[in-house]
Amino acid sequence: MDKQIILAVDEDGKFSGEYIPKEVGHTGEGKRHLAITVLLYNNKGQVLLQKRKHKIFDNIWDITGATHPLHADAGDESLEEATRRCLKIEWGIREIRKIRVIGSFNYFAKYGKYCENEHCAIMVGEYNGPLNLNPEVGYEYKWMDKSEFLQDIEKNPKKYSPWTIKAAKIIKQNG
């Protein structure tokens, strides 16, 4: 894991005042920390999905992007700043429109010595330009009609990452 410093939070996503190394949030029982999941949509009513490279949930469909707001000497990243950084690294995307938070959820899962212990904010935004998926992050991508995506995730949940399933429930209600 890289040397990122992330923000510890409570069950409601409120910053606890503690900064932790990323590995502290993702090993053993982990420590709950702030994360984001990003779903982009286009002007055709489609959402952008990727087959993410992941230690545990490898080569299954995931939403557009995922990361953590980071702490730096200059200050903490906002959810929007973390979203923009994520999309630039994972897709080469520099400009998106209408970024907003549509909800959040807590996610905990343990996988051997690794875990996820996150309070995830769900970020959505509009993008209609070219795509360049970073090959270190994902295998492939597709645009999928939003209603088709929401139906497919209910019928075929094993094709999707667990956090995409949680996010989809909120997207169905709010996004």
N, C-alpha and C positions, 0 to 999 in steps of 0.2 A: 504494500500500500504506500501511497505517496505521503508526504509530510504535511498534509492539509490540517488546519486547525478549524474545528467546527463548533457550533453553538449547542450547548446542552440546554434542554427545555423540559418543562413539565408535561403532564398528559394533555394539557390544553394548548401546547405549543408556545407557552410563555417562557422567555429566556430566563434561565436560572441564575445568570451572572457568572457561569462557569464556561470556560473555553477548554475543549478537550482535543487531543489528537484524534484524527479520523479512526485510527485503529482501536482506540478505546471504545468508540461507538459501535465497532463491528467485530469484536472478539469476545469470547466468553458469553456473559449475559448482556454485554454491551451497556451503554448508557444512553438513555433516550436523547435524541438530538434532532435538530431541524433539518429537513430535507425538502426537496421539491420534485414533483413529477410535472412534466410539460406535455401538453397535447396541442399540436397545431392543427388548424383547420384551414381550408381554402374557400374561395368564393363559389365553389361548386357543391358545398355541403359535405365535403370529404374530410376525414381526419388522417393524419400521417402516422403510420406505425412502422416500427423497425424490428428486425430479429436481432436482439442485443446479445453481445458477447458478455457472459456472466459466469462467475465461478460455479454457481449452483444451477441457475435457470438459464442455461445456455441454449441458444438457437431456437427460442420460442418468441412469439410475438409480444412486443412491449409497446408502450406509448412512445411518443416522439423522443423524449429525453428525460434524464434524471440526474440530479446532483445535490449538493449541499451548499447553502449559503456559507461563505468562508469568513473567518476572522483574519484581519491583517492589521499591521501597525497603523495604517491610515483609517481603519474603522471596519465595521461589519458590513458585508454585502447585504443589500436589500433583496427581497424575493425577486424583484424585477431584474436587478443586476445579476443575480445568480442565474436566472433564466436566460438572459442575453449571453452570458459567458458560456453556459451549457450549449446553447444552440450554435454559437460560433465554433466551439471545439468539436461538437459531434456532427455538425452539418455544414459548417462554413457560412451559416446564415448570419448576416449582420443587421438586417432591419426586419422587424416584425411589427405588426399593428395590433392595437387593442389588447395588450397584455393585461390580464386580470386574474385574480384569485377567485375560484368558484367554490372552494370548500377545502376541507382537510380531513385526514384520518390518521390514526395511530396504527403502526404495523410492527409486529414483533415475530420473528421466526429465527430458530437456531438451526445451524447446519454444521455439525461437527464443532470445530473450534471457532467458526464464524457465526455471526448473527446479524440480523437487521433489527434495530430498535429505534424506530423513527416516528416522528410526527411530520407527516408529509402534507405540504400545501400543494393543491392542484392548480397549476397555472395553465391558462389557455391563451392563445393568440392567433392572429390571422397571418398567413404567409402564402404568397402566390408565385414565388420565384423559383429559380433553379435549385436543385438539391445536390449535395456532394457528401454522402454519408462517410464519415471517417471509418476506414477499415479496421482500426484498432477498437472501435466501439461496437460496430454492428456488421452483420452479414449481408442483409438486404433490407429493402423498404418497400412500402406500397401506400398509395392513397386508397382509402376505403370509405364508401358512403357511411356517414355517421350512424344512421339507423341500422344499416347492415352490420356494422361493427358491434353495436350494442346488442343486437339479436344473436350474433355469432358468439360473443363472449358468454352469454347465458347458456347457449347450446353446447359449446365446446370450450369450457374453461381451462382444460389442460393445455390448450394451444397458447395460453397467455400467462404472463408473469403474475404472481399473486397481487402485487401492488397495482397492476393494470386492472385486475378484477375489482379491487376495492375502489379505485378511482372511477371506474365505469359506472358504479352505482351512484356516485355523486354527480358524474357528468350527465347521467340520465335524468336526474332531478333538477340540476342547476345549470347545465352547460349547453 
